[in-house]
Every structure is written in structure tokens, then in C-alpha cells.
Amino acid sequence: MSRNRRGCGGCALAFLALFFGLPLTMVLVAPAIAARIVADGLPEHAAYLSEWLWGAAVSVPLGVLSVRFALKRNGRVRRSALVKRWLGLLVRGLGLLAVMNVFVFVTKKPASAGEHVIDDGMGLFVRAALIGVAVLVVLALWDRRARRVTVEEVRAAAAEADRTLQRVRRENVRVSRQAERVRARLVKLQTRSDVEFHGLRVFHRESYQCADTAHIAYQSAQTSLHTMSSLVRRARRAPLQLVASRRARAEMHAAATHLARSQGELREQVDQGLSMVRTLNANTSDLKHEIRDSCGRQGREWFEALEERIEQAREERRVGNRVGGGQ
């Protein structure tokens, strides 16, 4: 069965190449065929010139579209502004046409009287198609290369990293203080018999919201760290790629070092903050159980309602993940 499937797959590829790839190639190399008709100067071929000229006119937008489909959406060309994007696609489309048409014009032998316009067209078009595919592959690989970073971009990223670092440090202090407050309240609960349910319930909500807000802030910082990692690698390579003065390379090296240092400090602070959030969550969970055990019927009812809300929120997240994965 698997051999039959592989055989059918090969037949399908051959079918697509024959009935779609070959006509596409003929249109793309139409300018070379038209030029060869003019260069040969045979009267019997002149009747076909207008058809190939029409093909030559269509080859330009077709070449641009071929390049567009070969390049990724997040690549250097398609990610740029509208005018610059289509100008880049036009230049690359014309380059594709130039390579293919030069090959066909040079390879195709001058026709003699009584011969067809295209002699041995299948072999000629197959070779032209392979060259076109090779050009598209080169363009796609070049388009995936990261744009060379500038010293201004590195400095701006380092400044943003410093600001994010200050925010994370403030968040760490807030989480640490809240964790200490929860731990102190737990100790107090365990040593006193008189407890105030309403105040404990509000305190539990504040603690939970503190951990939740801090976790969101740390997730945002982790996203920034991921972006910085790529920029740090590019910035470290930049001095080796710059054809500039020693001063320019030194400035880039200093900016890259600053960014790498800020990134390292930010990652350390985020890891520390996430560890404190886990501690705060553990203390908040202990507080939840102490409220249940120390506040009588009110505490037990509150605990059961809270657990029900937590389980409902988890189920909603699971349903959302399944729906998102199905899309």
C-alpha cells in the first residue's frame, strides 16, 4: 500500500510539473523567445512574435508574484512598508526574469528556415525552470537573514532593558513584602484563637491579585528577554561585519556589551521574581486553608465557593485551549 501511495505521489508531482510548471516557465521566458525570433529574422516565425510579446508582458507580474509566494510573510521584504515591499518584489521579480531569459536566449540555438520556433522545447524549459527554482531558493534564503542592526537600535534596546529591569525590581520588592505579610499573618493565625473572617478574606484576595499581577509582569519581561536574545546575538556579530572606522566598531561593541549585561541582570531578576511568586502562591494557599479551619462555617463555605470558582476557571482555560488548538 505504501509503495502504491508513493507511486501516486510521484505521478501527482509529475502531473503538476507538466501542466502547471511548464506553462508558467514558458510565460516567464517569453521575452527571451520573442528576442530570439527578432534576432533570427525568419519570416515564417514573425507570425508568432505577437503571441510571445503578450507572454513577455504577462511575465513581469507573474515573476513578481512568483517571488512573493517564495518569500515568507515575516521576511525582510514582505515585512517592510507597502511601497518599499512592492518595489523590492519588483526588483527581485525582474532579477528572476533576467536570469531565466538570459539562459534561454543564450542556450537556444538560432533557428534555420523550416524549423519550429522552439526546437527541443521540453529540455530547454525544464532547465530554465530549474534555474528559476534555484534563483527563488537563493532569494528566500537571503530574505530570511536578519537585517544588520545599528548602534542606535542596540542603545535603544539597552535603555528599554534598563527600564524593564527597574520595573521588575520594584515588582520583586512588592511581591517579597506581600509574601512576608502573608507568612506573618499565618503565624498570627496559628497563635491566636480570635480571628476576623472578613479581614482575612480581603487579605487573601489582595495576596492572590498581587501574585497574579506580578506573574503577568514577569511574562511580559520574559517576552522582552526573548527579543533581546536575538538582538544581542546580532549586536555581537555586528562589529565583525562592519566596514567602518575603529571608533564605530568600538561604539557597537560597547552598546552590545551594555545590552548583554542588562539582559543578564533582567533574566536574573525575573527568575528571582518568579521564585518569589511561587512562594507567595504557596503562602496564599496555606492562608486559604487556615481560613477554612479557623473561621468556622463562614470559612468553610467561603473555601468551598473559592475552590468551585478555581475549578470552573481551570475548565474554561482547558476549553479555550482546545478551541484554540482546533483552529
C-alpha beads as a LAMMPS data file, in Angstrom:
LAMMPS data file: protein, C-alpha beads

327 atoms
326 bonds

1 atom types
1 bond types

-500.0 500.0 xlo xhi
-500.0 500.0 ylo yhi
-500.0 500.0 zlo zhi

Masses

1 110.0

Atoms # bond

1 1 1 0.000 0.000 0.000
2 1 1 2.816 2.438 0.896
3 1 1 4.565 1.774 -2.401
4 1 1 1.345 2.491 -4.274
5 1 1 0.932 5.725 -2.375
6 1 1 4.494 6.791 -3.146
7 1 1 3.919 5.943 -6.785
8 1 1 0.734 8.000 -6.850
9 1 1 2.546 10.886 -5.160
10 1 1 5.260 10.805 -7.818
11 1 1 2.637 10.770 -10.573
12 1 1 0.871 13.729 -8.980
13 1 1 4.115 15.730 -8.819
14 1 1 4.877 14.901 -12.426
15 1 1 1.344 15.946 -13.405
16 1 1 1.638 19.279 -11.581
17 1 1 5.066 19.942 -13.055
18 1 1 3.862 19.170 -16.571
19 1 1 0.545 21.009 -16.599
20 1 1 1.340 23.925 -14.289
21 1 1 5.103 24.319 -14.065
22 1 1 5.762 24.064 -17.798
23 1 1 3.218 26.737 -18.884
24 1 1 4.456 29.000 -16.075
25 1 1 8.027 28.621 -17.277
26 1 1 7.016 29.303 -20.888
27 1 1 5.408 32.600 -19.859
28 1 1 8.388 33.604 -17.709
29 1 1 10.872 33.045 -20.551
30 1 1 8.614 34.575 -23.210
31 1 1 10.850 37.696 -23.501
32 1 1 13.828 35.501 -24.499
33 1 1 11.786 33.623 -27.119
34 1 1 10.483 36.899 -28.558
35 1 1 14.010 38.309 -28.648
36 1 1 15.283 35.167 -30.351
37 1 1 12.532 35.438 -33.039
38 1 1 13.604 39.002 -33.745
39 1 1 17.286 38.053 -33.776
40 1 1 16.737 35.113 -36.144
41 1 1 14.756 37.275 -38.571
42 1 1 12.877 34.370 -40.190
43 1 1 9.637 35.451 -41.926
44 1 1 7.784 32.237 -41.011
45 1 1 8.452 32.892 -37.344
46 1 1 7.312 36.508 -37.410
47 1 1 3.664 35.417 -37.200
48 1 1 4.308 34.057 -33.690
49 1 1 6.051 37.174 -32.420
50 1 1 2.909 38.914 -31.132
51 1 1 1.946 35.886 -29.030
52 1 1 5.332 35.786 -27.335
53 1 1 5.243 39.540 -26.824
54 1 1 1.949 39.152 -24.984
55 1 1 3.613 36.478 -22.892
56 1 1 6.520 38.835 -22.235
57 1 1 4.085 41.475 -20.951
58 1 1 2.496 38.968 -18.594
59 1 1 5.873 37.630 -17.428
60 1 1 6.634 40.721 -15.316
61 1 1 3.642 40.489 -12.911
62 1 1 3.968 36.716 -12.942
63 1 1 7.624 36.950 -11.935
64 1 1 6.745 39.375 -9.128
65 1 1 4.030 37.033 -7.855
66 1 1 6.402 34.062 -8.026
67 1 1 8.901 35.911 -5.843
68 1 1 6.157 36.999 -3.449
69 1 1 4.985 33.427 -2.895
70 1 1 8.574 32.242 -2.436
71 1 1 9.301 34.769 0.349
72 1 1 7.943 34.357 3.856
73 1 1 5.496 36.838 5.316
74 1 1 7.849 37.757 8.176
75 1 1 10.908 38.057 5.928
76 1 1 12.875 41.202 5.195
77 1 1 10.940 42.165 2.053
78 1 1 7.318 41.377 2.896
79 1 1 7.718 42.802 6.404
80 1 1 8.733 46.245 5.109
81 1 1 6.458 49.192 4.297
82 1 1 3.978 48.897 1.412
83 1 1 5.849 50.915 -1.217
84 1 1 9.239 49.501 -0.276
85 1 1 7.786 45.986 -0.178
86 1 1 6.387 46.030 -3.708
87 1 1 9.444 47.842 -5.039
88 1 1 11.613 45.096 -3.552
89 1 1 9.375 42.408 -5.047
90 1 1 9.525 44.119 -8.453
91 1 1 13.326 44.302 -8.401
92 1 1 13.630 40.655 -7.407
93 1 1 10.998 39.600 -9.934
94 1 1 12.920 41.373 -12.695
95 1 1 16.103 39.686 -11.478
96 1 1 14.417 36.287 -11.715
97 1 1 13.249 37.043 -15.258
98 1 1 16.687 38.315 -16.240
99 1 1 18.479 35.135 -15.139
100 1 1 15.963 32.799 -16.763
101 1 1 15.701 34.740 -20.010
102 1 1 19.442 35.229 -20.442
103 1 1 19.886 31.489 -20.027
104 1 1 17.175 30.681 -22.597
105 1 1 18.381 33.273 -25.110
106 1 1 21.989 32.092 -24.895
107 1 1 21.147 28.379 -24.820
108 1 1 18.600 28.344 -27.636
109 1 1 20.327 27.862 -30.948
110 1 1 19.458 30.210 -33.825
111 1 1 16.635 28.695 -35.857
112 1 1 17.047 27.844 -39.511
113 1 1 14.459 28.065 -42.263
114 1 1 11.797 25.380 -41.902
115 1 1 12.422 24.767 -38.209
116 1 1 9.951 25.401 -35.418
117 1 1 10.234 28.455 -33.220
118 1 1 11.216 26.196 -30.325
119 1 1 13.203 23.069 -31.075
120 1 1 13.543 20.613 -28.197
121 1 1 11.402 22.921 -26.056
122 1 1 10.831 20.420 -23.248
123 1 1 14.502 20.161 -22.302
124 1 1 15.017 23.908 -22.643
125 1 1 12.052 24.792 -20.442
126 1 1 12.912 22.170 -17.817
127 1 1 16.422 23.577 -17.439
128 1 1 15.031 27.118 -17.315
129 1 1 12.533 26.045 -14.638
130 1 1 15.304 24.500 -12.541
131 1 1 17.326 27.703 -12.791
132 1 1 14.264 29.709 -11.792
133 1 1 13.700 27.487 -8.764
134 1 1 17.351 27.898 -7.794
135 1 1 17.030 31.682 -8.010
136 1 1 13.890 31.613 -5.847
137 1 1 15.646 29.463 -3.255
138 1 1 18.576 31.904 -3.105
139 1 1 16.177 34.846 -2.752
140 1 1 14.246 33.064 0.009
141 1 1 17.421 32.249 1.944
142 1 1 18.668 35.813 1.630
143 1 1 15.274 37.143 2.714
144 1 1 15.426 35.104 5.932
145 1 1 18.705 36.710 7.017
146 1 1 18.342 39.170 9.853
147 1 1 18.837 42.793 8.947
148 1 1 22.113 44.259 10.192
149 1 1 21.482 46.002 13.476
150 1 1 22.567 49.598 14.059
151 1 1 24.236 51.035 17.139
152 1 1 21.206 53.291 17.705
153 1 1 18.908 50.243 17.840
154 1 1 21.201 48.485 20.296
155 1 1 21.378 51.546 22.529
156 1 1 17.599 51.942 22.439
157 1 1 17.162 48.266 23.338
158 1 1 19.653 48.604 26.202
159 1 1 17.776 51.641 27.538
160 1 1 14.483 49.732 27.350
161 1 1 16.116 46.763 29.107
162 1 1 17.259 49.086 31.918
163 1 1 13.718 50.469 32.304
164 1 1 12.248 46.956 32.339
165 1 1 14.864 45.923 34.891
166 1 1 13.816 48.753 37.214
167 1 1 10.145 47.767 36.885
168 1 1 10.924 44.121 37.631
169 1 1 12.992 45.077 40.679
170 1 1 10.092 47.154 42.027
171 1 1 7.749 44.241 41.371
172 1 1 10.117 41.896 43.208
173 1 1 10.120 44.161 46.248
174 1 1 6.313 44.293 46.229
175 1 1 5.973 40.503 45.908
176 1 1 8.560 39.902 48.607
177 1 1 6.777 42.227 51.032
178 1 1 3.418 40.624 50.318
179 1 1 4.861 37.139 50.865
180 1 1 6.292 38.276 54.203
181 1 1 2.931 39.776 55.206
182 1 1 1.119 36.545 54.354
183 1 1 3.660 34.484 56.297
184 1 1 3.314 36.815 59.298
185 1 1 -0.467 36.580 59.131
186 1 1 -0.237 32.789 59.049
187 1 1 1.938 32.780 62.155
188 1 1 -0.527 35.095 63.866
189 1 1 -3.443 32.856 62.907
190 1 1 -1.730 29.820 64.359
191 1 1 -1.071 31.527 67.725
192 1 1 -4.409 33.323 68.248
193 1 1 -7.893 31.929 68.673
194 1 1 -9.817 35.118 67.807
195 1 1 -9.858 35.722 64.038
196 1 1 -11.757 38.174 61.859
197 1 1 -13.154 36.445 58.793
198 1 1 -13.873 39.482 56.601
199 1 1 -10.395 40.940 57.002
200 1 1 -8.752 37.605 56.232
201 1 1 -10.889 37.153 53.132
202 1 1 -9.916 40.594 51.823
203 1 1 -6.280 39.908 52.654
204 1 1 -6.393 36.614 50.736
205 1 1 -7.838 38.383 47.677
206 1 1 -5.148 41.074 47.832
207 1 1 -2.434 38.425 48.050
208 1 1 -3.861 36.486 45.118
209 1 1 -4.151 39.636 42.990
210 1 1 -0.586 40.636 43.855
211 1 1 0.751 37.276 42.636
212 1 1 -1.399 37.372 39.515
213 1 1 -0.324 40.906 38.566
214 1 1 3.329 40.096 39.213
215 1 1 3.146 36.936 37.093
216 1 1 1.754 38.936 34.161
217 1 1 4.592 41.466 34.549
218 1 1 7.194 38.675 34.579
219 1 1 5.674 37.082 31.486
220 1 1 5.951 40.432 29.682
221 1 1 9.585 40.705 30.787
222 1 1 10.268 37.176 29.507
223 1 1 8.889 38.193 26.108
224 1 1 11.257 41.162 26.111
225 1 1 14.122 38.828 27.062
226 1 1 13.361 36.595 24.082
227 1 1 13.512 39.603 21.748
228 1 1 16.712 40.827 23.375
229 1 1 18.419 37.457 22.932
230 1 1 18.188 37.706 19.159
231 1 1 19.297 41.345 19.220
232 1 1 22.271 40.534 21.478
233 1 1 23.494 37.854 19.055
234 1 1 23.171 40.220 16.104
235 1 1 24.835 43.052 18.025
236 1 1 27.810 40.871 18.959
237 1 1 28.312 39.891 15.323
238 1 1 27.918 43.448 14.075
239 1 1 31.458 44.702 14.897
240 1 1 32.883 41.840 12.842
241 1 1 30.633 42.711 9.889
242 1 1 31.099 46.472 9.943
243 1 1 33.294 48.006 7.288
244 1 1 33.784 51.176 9.271
245 1 1 36.225 53.026 11.475
246 1 1 37.672 51.619 14.650
247 1 1 35.572 54.109 16.600
248 1 1 32.328 52.850 15.060
249 1 1 33.210 49.234 15.857
250 1 1 34.136 50.227 19.420
251 1 1 30.792 52.014 19.864
252 1 1 28.903 48.965 18.631
253 1 1 30.930 46.680 20.924
254 1 1 30.220 48.923 23.929
255 1 1 26.492 49.078 23.138
256 1 1 26.335 45.293 22.673
257 1 1 28.140 44.736 25.986
258 1 1 25.720 47.083 27.763
259 1 1 22.719 45.287 26.276
260 1 1 24.102 41.842 27.172
261 1 1 24.784 42.940 30.758
262 1 1 21.290 44.423 31.146
263 1 1 19.752 41.304 29.650
264 1 1 21.636 39.067 32.095
265 1 1 20.567 41.173 35.085
266 1 1 16.971 41.246 33.853
267 1 1 16.873 37.466 33.427
268 1 1 18.271 37.018 36.951
269 1 1 15.660 39.381 38.415
270 1 1 12.810 37.716 36.513
271 1 1 13.884 34.255 37.703
272 1 1 14.089 35.577 41.257
273 1 1 10.657 37.180 40.916
274 1 1 9.057 34.006 39.577
275 1 1 10.537 32.096 42.524
276 1 1 9.028 34.638 44.928
277 1 1 5.654 34.368 43.183
278 1 1 5.730 30.609 43.739
279 1 1 6.494 31.241 47.417
280 1 1 3.676 33.787 47.617
281 1 1 1.258 31.369 45.968
282 1 1 2.239 28.664 48.455
283 1 1 1.721 31.048 51.400
284 1 1 -1.600 32.199 49.961
285 1 1 -2.706 28.589 49.626
286 1 1 -1.777 27.971 53.267
287 1 1 -3.741 31.086 54.225
288 1 1 -6.746 29.754 52.339
289 1 1 -6.691 26.529 54.339
290 1 1 -6.168 28.383 57.613
291 1 1 -9.257 30.485 56.878
292 1 1 -11.203 27.291 56.263
293 1 1 -10.018 25.715 59.504
294 1 1 -10.157 28.803 61.724
295 1 1 -13.285 30.712 60.654
296 1 1 -15.981 28.151 61.295
297 1 1 -18.935 27.741 58.972
298 1 1 -18.236 31.031 57.144
299 1 1 -14.694 29.912 56.429
300 1 1 -15.751 26.502 55.167
301 1 1 -18.455 27.930 52.873
302 1 1 -16.043 30.548 51.532
303 1 1 -13.403 27.860 50.914
304 1 1 -15.833 25.609 49.028
305 1 1 -17.084 28.517 46.876
306 1 1 -13.476 29.558 46.148
307 1 1 -12.477 26.021 45.117
308 1 1 -15.516 25.835 42.871
309 1 1 -14.569 29.113 41.150
310 1 1 -10.979 27.931 40.729
311 1 1 -12.093 24.659 39.157
312 1 1 -14.511 26.500 36.862
313 1 1 -11.727 28.846 35.727
314 1 1 -9.471 25.863 35.004
315 1 1 -12.165 24.189 32.953
316 1 1 -12.728 27.375 30.954
317 1 1 -8.996 27.573 30.226
318 1 1 -8.952 23.929 29.125
319 1 1 -11.901 24.519 26.801
320 1 1 -10.262 27.664 25.431
321 1 1 -7.006 25.795 24.774
322 1 1 -8.849 23.014 22.951
323 1 1 -10.771 25.505 20.819
324 1 1 -7.610 27.482 20.072
325 1 1 -5.710 24.308 19.168
326 1 1 -8.520 23.173 16.859
327 1 1 -8.415 26.450 14.966

Bonds

1 1 1 2
2 1 2 3
3 1 3 4
4 1 4 5
5 1 5 6
6 1 6 7
7 1 7 8
8 1 8 9
9 1 9 10
10 1 10 11
11 1 11 12
12 1 12 13
13 1 13 14
14 1 14 15
15 1 15 16
16 1 16 17
17 1 17 18
18 1 18 19
19 1 19 20
20 1 20 21
21 1 21 22
22 1 22 23
23 1 23 24
24 1 24 25
25 1 25 26
26 1 26 27
27 1 27 28
28 1 28 29
29 1 29 30
30 1 30 31
31 1 31 32
32 1 32 33
33 1 33 34
34 1 34 35
35 1 35 36
36 1 36 37
37 1 37 38
38 1 38 39
39 1 39 40
40 1 40 41
41 1 41 42
42 1 42 43
43 1 43 44
44 1 44 45
45 1 45 46
46 1 46 47
47 1 47 48
48 1 48 49
49 1 49 50
50 1 50 51
51 1 51 52
52 1 52 53
53 1 53 54
54 1 54 55
55 1 55 56
56 1 56 57
57 1 57 58
58 1 58 59
59 1 59 60
60 1 60 61
61 1 61 62
62 1 62 63
63 1 63 64
64 1 64 65
65 1 65 66
66 1 66 67
67 1 67 68
68 1 68 69
69 1 69 70
70 1 70 71
71 1 71 72
72 1 72 73
73 1 73 74
74 1 74 75
75 1 75 76
76 1 76 77
77 1 77 78
78 1 78 79
79 1 79 80
80 1 80 81
81 1 81 82
82 1 82 83
83 1 83 84
84 1 84 85
85 1 85 86
86 1 86 87
87 1 87 88
88 1 88 89
89 1 89 90
90 1 90 91
91 1 91 92
92 1 92 93
93 1 93 94
94 1 94 95
95 1 95 96
96 1 96 97
97 1 97 98
98 1 98 99
99 1 99 100
100 1 100 101
101 1 101 102
102 1 102 103
103 1 103 104
104 1 104 105
105 1 105 106
106 1 106 107
107 1 107 108
108 1 108 109
109 1 109 110
110 1 110 111
111 1 111 112
112 1 112 113
113 1 113 114
114 1 114 115
115 1 115 116
116 1 116 117
117 1 117 118
118 1 118 119
119 1 119 120
120 1 120 121
121 1 121 122
122 1 122 123
123 1 123 124
124 1 124 125
125 1 125 126
126 1 126 127
127 1 127 128
128 1 128 129
129 1 129 130
130 1 130 131
131 1 131 132
132 1 132 133
133 1 133 134
134 1 134 135
135 1 135 136
136 1 136 137
137 1 137 138
138 1 138 139
139 1 139 140
140 1 140 141
141 1 141 142
142 1 142 143
143 1 143 144
144 1 144 145
145 1 145 146
146 1 146 147
147 1 147 148
148 1 148 149
149 1 149 150
150 1 150 151
151 1 151 152
152 1 152 153
153 1 153 154
154 1 154 155
155 1 155 156
156 1 156 157
157 1 157 158
158 1 158 159
159 1 159 160
160 1 160 161
161 1 161 162
162 1 162 163
163 1 163 164
164 1 164 165
165 1 165 166
166 1 166 167
167 1 167 168
168 1 168 169
169 1 169 170
170 1 170 171
171 1 171 172
172 1 172 173
173 1 173 174
174 1 174 175
175 1 175 176
176 1 176 177
177 1 177 178
178 1 178 179
179 1 179 180
180 1 180 181
181 1 181 182
182 1 182 183
183 1 183 184
184 1 184 185
185 1 185 186
186 1 186 187
187 1 187 188
188 1 188 189
189 1 189 190
190 1 190 191
191 1 191 192
192 1 192 193
193 1 193 194
194 1 194 195
195 1 195 196
196 1 196 197
197 1 197 198
198 1 198 199
199 1 199 200
200 1 200 201
201 1 201 202
202 1 202 203
203 1 203 204
204 1 204 205
205 1 205 206
206 1 206 207
207 1 207 208
208 1 208 209
209 1 209 210
210 1 210 211
211 1 211 212
212 1 212 213
213 1 213 214
214 1 214 215
215 1 215 216
216 1 216 217
217 1 217 218
218 1 218 219
219 1 219 220
220 1 220 221
221 1 221 222
222 1 222 223
223 1 223 224
224 1 224 225
225 1 225 226
226 1 226 227
227 1 227 228
228 1 228 229
229 1 229 230
230 1 230 231
231 1 231 232
232 1 232 233
233 1 233 234
234 1 234 235
235 1 235 236
236 1 236 237
237 1 237 238
238 1 238 239
239 1 239 240
240 1 240 241
241 1 241 242
242 1 242 243
243 1 243 244
244 1 244 245
245 1 245 246
246 1 246 247
247 1 247 248
248 1 248 249
249 1 249 250
250 1 250 251
251 1 251 252
252 1 252 253
253 1 253 254
254 1 254 255
255 1 255 256
256 1 256 257
257 1 257 258
258 1 258 259
259 1 259 260
260 1 260 261
261 1 261 262
262 1 262 263
263 1 263 264
264 1 264 265
265 1 265 266
266 1 266 267
267 1 267 268
268 1 268 269
269 1 269 270
270 1 270 271
271 1 271 272
272 1 272 273
273 1 273 274
274 1 274 275
275 1 275 276
276 1 276 277
277 1 277 278
278 1 278 279
279 1 279 280
280 1 280 281
281 1 281 282
282 1 282 283
283 1 283 284
284 1 284 285
285 1 285 286
286 1 286 287
287 1 287 288
288 1 288 289
289 1 289 290
290 1 290 291
291 1 291 292
292 1 292 293
293 1 293 294
294 1 294 295
295 1 295 296
296 1 296 297
297 1 297 298
298 1 298 299
299 1 299 300
300 1 300 301
301 1 301 302
302 1 302 303
303 1 303 304
304 1 304 305
305 1 305 306
306 1 306 307
307 1 307 308
308 1 308 309
309 1 309 310
310 1 310 311
311 1 311 312
312 1 312 313
313 1 313 314
314 1 314 315
315 1 315 316
316 1 316 317
317 1 317 318
318 1 318 319
319 1 319 320
320 1 320 321
321 1 321 322
322 1 322 323
323 1 323 324
324 1 324 325
325 1 325 326
326 1 326 327
